[in-house]
Amino acid sequence: MNGSPKKPGIVIFVSILNFFSAAAWFFIASIFTMLMIFGNAVGFYQSITNQIQEKLANQNYSIGLNVIFSFFLGLGLFFALYHLILGIGLLKGKGAAWYVQIVTAIIGLILIPYGTIVSIVILIFFFQSNVREFFKV
């Protein structure tokens, strides 16, 4: 061994969770991309516009739908890249990735019940000495 600590299993597990999260966010972003590209062709925009026009004044809402879909597309891409970069940083043993994962796990405590359970497990294991030694924090 070259003196560097062995990569703990929990780090690999949490990295895989981050990669799964990134894949899910990329999938969500692709759905909104498809809605923006093909939404008008398949009548999706027209269907929503008709439902809105029944309740509100007669206006064109397709531009507003593009703005909404663009927002969610950007949000999906942001979180996908966030989780992808975090997973790579964890695998490489970057100290900053440890801190970001701790903050993410603390925020994840409010996602009852599964997010809470996973976040508690991550927090417990990430504060163990072998994990902290791997990240040099």
MARVO-222085 format. One record per residue (C-alpha): x, y, z. Coordinates in Angstrom, 3 decimals. Layout:
% residues N
+----------+----------+----------+
:     east :    north :       up :
+----------+----------+----------+
:        X :        Y :        Z :
...
+----------+----------+----------+
This chain:
% residues 137
+----------+----------+----------+
:     east :    north :       up :
+----------+----------+----------+
:    0.000 :    0.000 :    0.000 :
:    1.246 :    3.481 :   -0.763 :
:    0.245 :    4.994 :    2.579 :
:   -3.175 :    6.263 :    1.519 :
:   -6.108 :    4.914 :    3.519 :
:   -8.338 :    2.267 :    1.977 :
:  -11.599 :    3.537 :    0.496 :
:  -14.398 :    2.682 :    2.975 :
:  -17.387 :    0.750 :    1.654 :
:  -19.840 :    3.423 :    2.800 :
:  -18.080 :    5.947 :    0.560 :
:  -18.565 :    3.679 :   -2.454 :
:  -22.203 :    3.084 :   -1.441 :
:  -22.959 :    6.801 :   -1.054 :
:  -21.202 :    7.544 :   -4.353 :
:  -23.445 :    4.989 :   -6.061 :
:  -26.490 :    6.622 :   -4.427 :
:  -25.345 :    9.963 :   -5.819 :
:  -24.912 :    8.447 :   -9.284 :
:  -28.448 :    6.992 :   -9.088 :
:  -29.745 :   10.416 :   -8.042 :
:  -27.897 :   12.008 :  -10.955 :
:  -29.445 :    9.482 :  -13.352 :
:  -32.922 :   10.196 :  -11.959 :
:  -32.429 :   13.956 :  -12.333 :
:  -31.109 :   13.506 :  -15.891 :
:  -34.233 :   11.449 :  -16.633 :
:  -36.469 :   14.205 :  -15.243 :
:  -34.571 :   16.789 :  -17.299 :
:  -35.026 :   14.644 :  -20.415 :
:  -38.792 :   14.478 :  -19.794 :
:  -38.994 :   18.274 :  -19.688 :
:  -36.790 :   18.473 :  -22.774 :
:  -39.200 :   16.175 :  -24.615 :
:  -42.167 :   18.217 :  -23.404 :
:  -40.533 :   21.376 :  -24.731 :
:  -39.663 :   19.801 :  -28.080 :
:  -42.685 :   17.602 :  -28.737 :
:  -45.299 :   19.082 :  -26.385 :
:  -46.927 :   21.136 :  -29.102 :
:  -46.794 :   18.351 :  -31.690 :
:  -48.636 :   15.820 :  -29.519 :
:  -51.205 :   18.342 :  -28.319 :
:  -49.939 :   18.581 :  -24.751 :
:  -49.725 :   22.381 :  -24.828 :
:  -53.169 :   22.667 :  -26.384 :
:  -54.701 :   20.389 :  -23.774 :
:  -53.276 :   22.408 :  -20.885 :
:  -54.111 :   25.712 :  -22.590 :
:  -57.729 :   24.610 :  -23.097 :
:  -58.072 :   23.648 :  -19.446 :
:  -56.610 :   26.976 :  -18.306 :
:  -58.765 :   28.984 :  -20.730 :
:  -61.911 :   27.397 :  -19.321 :
:  -61.063 :   28.945 :  -15.963 :
:  -59.284 :   32.175 :  -16.965 :
:  -59.363 :   34.807 :  -19.695 :
:  -58.598 :   33.925 :  -23.305 :
:  -54.805 :   34.206 :  -23.574 :
:  -51.955 :   32.249 :  -25.124 :
:  -50.235 :   30.214 :  -22.411 :
:  -47.813 :   28.178 :  -24.536 :
:  -44.990 :   30.687 :  -23.936 :
:  -45.621 :   30.407 :  -20.197 :
:  -45.498 :   26.632 :  -20.458 :
:  -42.122 :   26.885 :  -22.188 :
:  -40.854 :   29.046 :  -19.335 :
:  -42.112 :   26.559 :  -16.747 :
:  -40.663 :   23.580 :  -18.620 :
:  -37.363 :   25.443 :  -19.086 :
:  -37.214 :   26.158 :  -15.358 :
:  -37.722 :   22.499 :  -14.459 :
:  -35.258 :   21.441 :  -17.161 :
:  -32.627 :   23.738 :  -15.661 :
:  -33.436 :   22.549 :  -12.155 :
:  -33.120 :   18.915 :  -13.239 :
:  -29.787 :   19.536 :  -14.948 :
:  -28.470 :   21.448 :  -11.924 :
:  -29.271 :   18.632 :   -9.496 :
:  -28.043 :   15.976 :  -11.931 :
:  -24.662 :   17.689 :  -12.240 :
:  -24.589 :   18.341 :   -8.483 :
:  -25.001 :   14.642 :   -7.656 :
:  -22.655 :   13.534 :  -10.442 :
:  -19.849 :   15.843 :   -9.296 :
:  -20.477 :   14.926 :   -5.653 :
:  -20.268 :   11.199 :   -6.421 :
:  -17.010 :   11.647 :   -8.323 :
:  -15.594 :   13.810 :   -5.527 :
:  -16.477 :   11.182 :   -2.931 :
:  -14.793 :    8.431 :   -4.935 :
:  -11.656 :   10.557 :   -5.314 :
:  -11.575 :   11.277 :   -1.574 :
:  -11.900 :   15.051 :   -1.865 :
:  -12.370 :   16.746 :    1.494 :
:  -14.827 :   19.248 :    0.043 :
:  -17.020 :   16.354 :   -1.130 :
:  -17.195 :   15.090 :    2.460 :
:  -18.461 :   18.466 :    3.677 :
:  -20.968 :   18.783 :    0.823 :
:  -22.241 :   15.248 :    1.486 :
:  -22.684 :   16.057 :    5.182 :
:  -24.711 :   19.182 :    4.311 :
:  -26.744 :   17.170 :    1.776 :
:  -27.424 :   14.486 :    4.390 :
:  -28.518 :   17.096 :    6.937 :
:  -30.923 :   18.594 :    4.390 :
:  -32.087 :   15.060 :    3.541 :
:  -33.250 :   14.566 :    7.127 :
:  -36.515 :   16.334 :    6.261 :
:  -37.401 :   13.814 :    3.522 :
:  -39.521 :   11.563 :    5.707 :
:  -39.292 :    8.527 :    5.974 :
:  -36.712 :    7.165 :    3.502 :
:  -34.572 :   10.266 :    3.177 :
:  -34.405 :   10.526 :    6.944 :
:  -33.267 :    6.929 :    7.365 :
:  -30.654 :    7.134 :    4.606 :
:  -29.403 :   10.511 :    5.841 :
:  -29.025 :    9.257 :    9.415 :
:  -27.032 :    6.245 :    8.198 :
:  -24.819 :    8.481 :    6.047 :
:  -24.211 :   10.886 :    8.933 :
:  -23.372 :    8.066 :   11.347 :
:  -20.908 :    6.407 :    8.987 :
:  -19.351 :    9.592 :    7.590 :
:  -18.321 :   10.701 :   11.088 :
:  -16.443 :    7.454 :   11.764 :
:  -12.690 :    7.787 :   12.026 :
:  -11.825 :    5.619 :    8.994 :
:  -14.072 :    7.693 :    6.713 :
:  -12.766 :   10.987 :    8.086 :
:   -9.215 :    9.679 :    7.665 :
:   -9.941 :    8.765 :    4.035 :
:  -11.118 :   12.324 :    3.336 :
:   -8.439 :   13.850 :    5.604 :
:  -10.983 :   15.915 :    7.547 :
+----------+----------+----------+
